[in-house]
Every structure is written in C-alpha cells, then in structure tokens.
C-alpha cells in the first residue's frame, strides 16, 4: 500500500486505485480515479488499458466525495461550547452579541478555526451565512485561502428588527439602496477568487421587510447566485409571520418572489402541506440541520417528505459540530425518530439518501452542482481517502449504510480539494495548526468574555443533584 503521506508529492496528473470509489450510482470496486489539473479526468476499471502505469494502489482504502456543509456561521467558533442546554433562541443572547463584537482579525481567526474543524470532519465545502461587511468578509476569504477549503461566501442586510433585543443592544439596520450597493461590492470581492462563490442573505422573516427580501432575492436571481434565508425554524417566527403578514413564512417568501432554484432556505422544521407544495413547485432548496434540531429542540425538518416530493436539500451543521459522519448519523436518526418509527418505516430513506444529501444534493442546493459533490469526469477533484481497515467497519456488507452509521472522522486519511491534499492524517497541509490554536486560544476566550453573551442554563455541574 502507498501511504497517504505520499499524496502531497503527487503531480498535476495522477491516478489512485483504492478498494472502493463511491460514485453517484453506488460503490464501485476495483476502479481507478484519474485526476488532472484539479479535475477528475476519468474513473475506469482497474484492468482498463487507460489506467496510467504509475497508478498508486491504496489498499484497504475508499475514496468518497467530500461532504458539503450547507449551513454554518463562521463567526461562531468561540462560543460552540457556550450554548449547551440553552433555550432555543440562543441567537438573541449569544450568537448576535458574539458575532457583532468580532474585529476583522478575530473574524479571520474564527473562520480559520471552523474551517480547520470542517476539514478534519470531512467537509470540503462550506456555505457561510453572514451579514458582515466587506472588511470582515475579506478576513473570511483570507481564512479560506489559507486552509484551502471551498467556500460559498455570504453577506446580507436587515431593515427590520421585530424581535426582542438584549438590554443595551441596537440592531444594525440599513436601506435597500445601501444593501444593493453592498451586494455589488460583495460580488466584486468574490470575483475571480479560487474556490470562493458569492451569495446573499436576509436573516429571517423578523429581520427584513418584504421589500428588502424581494430586492436581494431578485438581485441574486439576476446575477446567478444563491439567496439564503432562515425560514420556519422557530415557533416565535412562524407565529410572528401569521400575525404580521397573515401568512406563514414560506407563503410570505412566495408573495415576495423569493422562492426558486436560486434560493436556499435554512432549517424549515415547521412546515405545513401548503409550504411543502410551494417548495416543490418553485424548485427552492433547503438545508436540513438535524444536530441543530436536537440541540435546540424546535423541530425536525421533514426530509423524507423532501425526498418523496423531489424537494432539493442538503445537510448542514448550523455551527453545532463539524463532523460529517456524525451529521449523516443524526440526519437518518432524526428522521427515524420523528417520522419513521410512527409508521414502522425501517428503511427511512436507506443509507444512500443521507450520503446523497451531504454530497450531490448539497452541491445542487448551494449552487455548486456543476462543480463538486460527486466523483465523475469533469468535476473538481474534491474527495476523502478513508481507512476501511478498522474493526468498527468490518466485516463490510453495505458500504453506504456503514458510512452513515459506523464510519468516523478518525478514519479520514486525507482530504483532497482541487486535486491537492489540504489535510493529511488530521493535520493541515498549509499551516501549523498547533501553533495557530495555542496562539489564538486566549483570544478566543477573551472574545466570548467581552461579547456580552448571556448564558441562562449555566454549566452542567450546576444542575447535578445532591
């Protein structure tokens, strides 16, 4: 076996022969993947005359598409362990104050931190949700360049704040004209950036007027980029939409012209039949965030209904934990508990459904369906090399189910993006991750302390019974 430590020495054209290559139609055994100039040039049988003579044999290894996180917030690295046990409206008391207090340098640090976690967890692409200005966005782009990850970069605007605010906090509101100017600036900031794609957002139904939503969604449609929006996540949000607009949130978006194939809605845990129909009819995409549902408790998105109605969807972490394998497990387990068990559905979509949602489906949802998310000729060479020689995954009978339930991030030998290793044996290839973490940890702790974030639940030990 050629060890994966040899991968950084590969040239612009190389070929790998693992035991398994996970293609769109399922696991393919005894095949070779050929990479040239960052793209997949071919996948062919190992016995084919087209196989290069210098093909590297990766025994007891699998190559699978890199996973895609369709929803995260790159300004939330420092507070991830600060929110456990908290009531679900943590964005008001914790995330808003924390993200709002970050300097550009701290934003860069937070983004590097989360990107490193994502790579170690098997994600090769992340979709950021952010309303930060150009200086903070530039810091995020620096982080993406350093780590090598593929990024859907985001900025957005609010012209409304119909929600409770922590004492002393004021919302950062803007006009539609200024929002459009910022959108144009964001496009310029993302233009001609390797592995970076632009998108725009509004925070949610309580943070933007229909006019603002319509303006930014229309801008995205005209420029061929993705419009992101938090929708149908919380009970207060749905209740607000009914009182303010006499419609449910997705019905409001439909009335604004803010549904369509250029739109990615996050969460969608609280949908009625009419809203499901609107998603299906419009081709709107959804990020299904199962770990966020478990940790915050607002509901579980009906992902099995998305599948049956051909609603496009991917999987997202919502900054909970950047571990693609635990995300796959949670995606299936949540559907089983919420929808499968009451119907005695023992399959719950089968293993391939959740892998597809984390790869091909996620790429389609975030506007990168022609770029990444699958192992096929012409696509960017974004993939993982996995160790199959572990007791946890042997003996093997069904590789896709095993990926969902048995594999872990400790089995990731290498993360490849654009054909080049960005992570090998859990270590970043482009920078000293230990030095970065040790240097920045005091800054991370101080940032949380200064932010004014309010924790209600407190530490677990405070709730221990005597």
N, C-alpha and C positions, 0 to 999 in steps of 0.2 A: 504493500500500500504506500502511495505517496502521501506524506503527511501534509495537512492543510497549511502548515507553516511554510511550505514551498510555494503557496499560491501568490504571495507578493512578488515573486520573481518571474511570474509569467509575463509574456509579452502582450502586444496588442491583439494577437490572434493565438488562441489556444483551444484545446479540447479536453473535456473531462468525461470520464467513464465511471459513474457511480453504480451502485446496485439498483437504485430506483431514481427515476426522474418523474416528478409529479406534473403531468400535463393536464390540460383542460378536460380531457376525456377520462382521466384517472391515472393511476400509477403505471408507468412504463418501465419495464425491466430490461436489463442488458442493452441499454441505449447510450448514445454519446451526445453531449451537448457541445456545440462548436460556437465559440464567442469570437467576434471580430470587431474591433474599434467600438467596444462598449455595447454592441448589439448581439442578439442571438442570431447567428448566421444559419444554423441548421441543427436539427435533432434527428439523428439517424440510428439505425440498428448498429450494434457493435460490430457485426460482421460485414457491414456495408463497405464497398470499395472507396466510398467517400470519406471514411474515417481517417483523419491525419495520422501519420506514422508516429508522431510524438505525443499521442494522446496519453494523458495521465490517468491511471487507474486508481479510483478511490474506493477501495474495498470496504464493505460494510458501512457505506455512506449513502445518504439520499440527498438529492438536490430538489428543493421545493421553491416556489415563487416567494419572494419577500412579501411579508404581510404589510398591510396599509392601515394606519390608524386614521379613520375618517373624522375624528373629532377630538381635539385636545386644545389646551390653553398653555402656551409655552411660557407664560408669566407666573405659573403656579408651582414651580418646582419646590420652593422652600416650605410651602405650607401643607404638603400632602399628608403628613402625619399629624397635622393640627386639627383635622376635621372629623376624626373618627368618633362615632357616637353622637354627632351633632344633628339637630333638627335640619330638615332638608333645605331650608332657604339659606344655605351657607354662602351663597354668592353675595348676599347683602352684608353679612357681618364679617366675612373672612376674605373671600376672593376679591371683591371690589376694593376694599381698603389695601390689601396686599399688592395687587397688580397696579393700583393707582399710585402707590408710593415708590415704585421702582424707577431708578435712574436708568439711562441707556446702558451704563456699564453693568448694573445689576440685571437688566433685561437680557443682555448678552450672556451673562453667567447662568441665569435661569434657563435660557434656551439651550445652551451647551449641555447643561446638567440633564435636562429632559431628553435631548437628542441622544446623549450617551445611553441613558436608560432605555430609550426606544430601540437603539441598535442592539444592545445586549438582550433585549426581549424579542428580537426577530423582526422588527419593523424596518423596512427600507424606505417608506414614505410616510410622512405625517401631514395632516391637514390642520393647520393652526386656526384658531378662532380668536381674533384680537381686534380691538378698536383703537390700538395705539397709533401715535403719529409717526411721521416719517423717520425721525431720529431713532425711536425705539425699533421700528421695523428694520432699519438699516442694521441695527445691532443683532437682530434675529437672523438676518441674511449672513452676517459675518459668522454667526454660530453654525449655520447650515454649511457654509463653505469649509469651515474648519473640520466639522465632523464628517462631511461627505454625504449626508442624508438628503433624500429628495423631499422637497417642501412645497406645499400649497400655502402661500403667504397671504395674509389677510389684514385688511383694515376696514373700518366702518364708522358709523356715526349714529348719534342719538339726538332727537329733538323733543324728547318727552321723558318724564321720569315719574310715571304713575305707580310708584311703589314706595314702601317705607324706606327711609334712609337712616343710617346710624347718626346719632347726635353729632352735629358739627360737620357733617359731610354734605357737600353740594354736588349735584350732578354736572357733568361736563357736556353741555348741550351745544348744538350747532345748527346752522341753517342748511336748507337743501342746497343752496348755491355753493356754500363752503364745502359741503360733503362731496359734491360732484368735483370740485377743484381738487380735493384731497384724493378722490378716486383716480383722477387723471395723473396726479403725481405718483400714486402708488403703481399705476401701470408702467410709468417711466422707471420707477425704482426696480421693478421686477423684470424689465425688458432685457433680453439677451443675457440673462443670468442662468448659468448652467444649473439644471436641476431645480429651479425655482419657478413657480407658476403663480400668477396673481389671482386673488379673489376678493370679494367684498362681503360685508355683513351688516345687519342690524341686530341688536342684542335680542330683541323679542317683542312681543305684542305690547308690553307695558313700557317699552323704551323708545318707540318710534311711532310717529303718526302714519296713517295710511299713505299720505303724500310722500313722506320720506322713504317708506318701504317701496312704493311704486317707482320712485325716481332711481333708487340704487339697483333694484331688480331689473329695471329697463336698461340701465347703463350696462349691467352685466350681460344681458341678452344681446345688446348691440355690439359688445366687444368680445363675445365668445368666452366669457369667464364665468366662474361659479359664484352664485349668490348664496350666502349661508344665513341661517336664521334658526334660533332656538324656538321650538314650537311644541305645544301640547305636552310640556314636561311636568308642570306643577298644577295642583288644584287651584291655587290663587290666580294663576294665569288664565286658565280656562274660564273661571268664574268672572274675572275681570272682562274678558272678551265678550261674554254674554251680556254683562251689564252695560259696557261702554258702546259696543257695536251691534248688540242684538244678534251676534253670530259667534260661532266657535272659531278658534284661531285660524284654522286652515281655510275656513269659509271666508274669513277676513282677507287672507292672502289671495284667495281666488278672486275676490272682488277688486283687489289692488293690481291684478295682473301679475302677481308674484309667485305663480306656480309655473312649472315647466321643466324641461330637461336641463336647464341651466341652474336649477335651484336644488340646494341640499339642505334639508330640514333636519335639525338635531333633536333626538330623543323620540318624540311622537309616541309617548307612552299612554296617552289618554285620548284615544281616537274613537269616534263613533262611525257608524256604517257610511254616512254621507262623506265624511272626511277620507275614509279609505277609498271610496269611489273617486273622489277628486284627485287623490294622489295617483291612482291607476290611470285615470283618463288623461291627466296632464303630463305623465312621464316624470314627475318630480321624484327626486331621490331622498333617501332617509339614512341617517346614521343610527344604528341600533347599538345602544350603550349599556350592556347588561350589568357590568360591575357597578356603574353609576346607579342603576335601578336598585341593586342590592344594598348599596351603601347609603343611599338617600331615601329609598322607600316610597317614591311617588307612583310607581307602576312599572310594568314590564311591557315594552313595545310588542305588538302582535306580529312578530317576524314571520311566523308560519303563515299568517294571512298575507303578508307582503309577498311571500313566495307563491302562494296559490293565486294571487291576483296580478302577478308579474310586476309588482312594485319594486323598483330598483333600490337596493340597500347595501350598505357596508357595515362593518363593525368599528366602533370607536371606544376609546378608553375614557374620555372626558376627564383626563388627568388623574385617574384613580391609581392605576399601576401600569407600567409599560411592559407588560409580559403578554406576548401574543398568544402563547399556548394556554395560559390561564383565562385569557379573553375568549378563546374558542370554547373552552370548557364551560365558562359562565354563560356564553350565548346559548349553547344547547341545554344546559341545566335549567336556566330560567324559563326557556320555552317549555321544557318538560314539566316543570313545577306549576307554571301558570296556566298552560293551555293543553299540554299533552296528557298529563295524569287524569284530569277530569273526564277525558274522552277515551282513556285506555289506549292512547297512541304511543306504542312502544318505540317507534322509529323517530318521531319528532324531526322529520326532515332528513334523517340519516347524516352521517358524518360529513359527506361532501358538501352539504348545504352551507355549513358554517365555514368550511375552508374556502368555498367559493365566495362567500360574503366578505371574508377577510382579505381576498386577493383580487380576482377578476371583478367581482361585484363592487368592491370598494373603489377600485380604479375607475370603473364606469361612473360611480356616484360622484367622484370628486373631479371629473373632467379629464382624467388621465387614461381612459380606456384604450386609447390607441398607442399608449406609451409603455405602460408597465402593468403588472398584475397577473401576467401569465407567462409561461415558458413556451414561446413559439417564435419562429423566424420573423425577424423584423422588429421585435420588441426589445426594449432596453434590457440588458443582462443584469437584472435585479433578482438575486436569489440567495438562499441559505444553503449551506452544506451541513447536514445533520449526521450525528453519530447514531447509527442503528444498532450498535453492538453493546446494548445495555440490558440488564435483567428486567428493567421496567417495561421494555417493549419487545421482549422475546418470550415465547415464540410469537412470530407475527402471522396474522391471518387476514387482517383488513387494515391496510396502511392508513387510509383516510380516517377511519374511526379511531385508530391508535393516535394519530396526530391530535385529534380533538380531546381525547381522554387520558392519554398516557405520556405523551412527549412533554419535555420541559425545556426551559431556556438553557439549562446546563448542557444540553445535547447539541447546542449550536457551535460547530467548529469554526465557521466563518460566515460573515455577512458580506455579500458582493453587491455593489451598486455600480451601474455602468461598466460592468466587467472587471472592476478593480476591488480588491478586498479593503473594506473600511474597518472591519473588526475581525480579529483572528484570535481564537481561544479566549474570548471575552475581553480582549484588550484592543483599544482603539489604535488604528494604524497611523493616524495623522498627528497625534499629540500625546503628551504624557498625562494620562487620565488621573493617576495617583497624585501627581503634583498639583493638578488643577483642583481636585477635590479637597486636598489638605489645605491649599491656599485659600479656597473660597468658602469653606465650611463656616468660619467665623462670620464672614459677610452674610451668609445665608441666615444664620441665627439672628444676627443683628437686624436684618431686614424685616423679619417677622416681628421682632420686638418693637421696632419703630413704626410699623404699619398701622397700629391701632386695631388690628383684627381682634374680634371678640369671640372667645370660646365659651359656650354655655355649658356643655356637658362636662368638661374637665377630664383629667386623666382617669384611666380605668380603675386605678388603685383607689380612687376616692369613692368608688361605688362598691368596693368589696365589703361583704357583710362581716360583722364582727364574729 
